[in-house]
Amino acid sequence: MQVDFKPLVVAFCCNWCSYAGADLAGTSRLQYPAEVKIIKVPCSCRVNPLFVLRAFQKGADGVIICGCHPGDCHYSTGNYYTRRRITLLYSMLDFLGIEKGRTHLEWVSAAEGVKFATVMNKFVGQIHELGENKRLEDWRCKN
């Protein structure tokens, strides 16, 4: 484990719940690492597995996908598709040799700002333990 290592974490958050939860965490002045870069998507089911692979290729050390709780999706069944897609993504990442702990799926509602901050702190800590991602890095993307 590197002491000065600051992991880059990409968080794909659905517009209706998780992004609102992140906003609530911010307005409530809850602390979570600045290394978390949030990308707002219309629904968690719109996160293509290739987006996750591209994030790793561009230098992300961890990727977390946050969506509405099952049954509460704004688009009715979007998070059910997400669950199936992420299960397949885990097996693909395992095949590529990327540790399972580098990718995470979490359900966060708009009223769960505390949960959002807690999940991000825990996930960044987990990525810090795993260290820098070197498996899919593209040397052309490094500064």
N, C-alpha and C positions, 0 to 999 in steps of 0.2 A: 504494500500500500504506500503510495506516494503522499507525502505530507502536503506539498503545495499543489496537488492535483485538484482542479475544479472541474467536475464532470459537466458536460453539456447534455441536458435532457430536453427532448422535444415532447411536448404534451399536445396531443390532438384532442380538443375539447368541443363537444357539441354545443351549438348555439343556444339551445333552449334550457339546458340544465347545467352542465358542467362549466361552461363559460360564465354563466350567471353565478355559479358557486365560487369561481375564481374571483369574480368581481366583488362578491360579498366578502370574501377573505381579504381582498384589498381594502375595501371601504371599512372593514372592521379592524384594520391595521394588524392583521394576523401575519406572522412572519413565515415565509417560505423562501427557499434559496433563489437568488436572482439568476442562477444558471438554468432555470426552467424557462424554456421559450415556448409560449403558448401559440398554437395555430388553431384558429376558430374554423370549424367545419359545420355545415348545416345539420348533420346528423352523424353519429358515430359510425353508422353503416356506410358512410361515404369515404371512410378511410380505406383506401386500397392498400393491400399488403405491399405493393411496390413503393408506396409512400414511405412505409417503415424501412424498407431496404434502402431506399434513397437517403433517408435521414442518417442511417448508419454509414452509408458510403460518404456522405458529406461531412462526417465527423462527429455525429451524435454518439454519446456513450450509453445512452438509454432512451427508450421511447415508451411513453405511457399514453394510453387511449382512455379517455374519460367520456362516459355517456350517461344518458338517463337510466334510471332504474328500470329493470324489465317490467313491462306493463304500464309504464308512465311515459313512453316515447311519444313525442309530438307527432311523429309519423306512424304511429300505431305499432309497427312491427320492426322498426329499424334496428333496435338493439338486439333482437333475436338473430338477425342476419349478422350483426357484429360478433356475437358469441360464436357462431359457426365459423365465421371467417378467421377469427383470432385463433381458434383451435387449430385450424389448418396452418396458420402463420407460425404458431409455435413449433409444429413439426417441420416446417420448411426451415426455420431458423436453427433448429436442432441439426438438421441435415447439413446446413452451411457451417456449423461449428460455433454458433453464437450462443452464449450462455442463456439459459431460460430466464434468469433474473434480470436481464437487460430490457425485457419487454414486459409490460404489465397492462392489464385491463381493469378499470375501476368504474363503478357506478356512483356518480355524485349528483345530487339534485341541486336545484337553485338555492334551496334553503340551507345547504350543508357547507357553508364557508369554512367552518372549523374542520370538517372532515377533509375538504380539499387541501387545506394547509397541512394537516397531519399526514395525509397520503403523500403529498409532494416531499415533505421533510423525510419521511420514511424511505421513499423511493430513491431520493438523491443520496441518502446515507447508504443504501444498498448498492447503488452504482459506485459510490466512493470506495466501498469495500472490494468490489470487483475490479476496480482500476480502469485504466484507459482501454477503449475498444480499438483493437488493432486488426480484427479479423476482416472486416469489409472496408477499411479505410482506403480512400483513393488519394494517393500522394499529390495529385493535381489540385485537390481541394484544400490542402494545408497552406497556411500562410508562409 
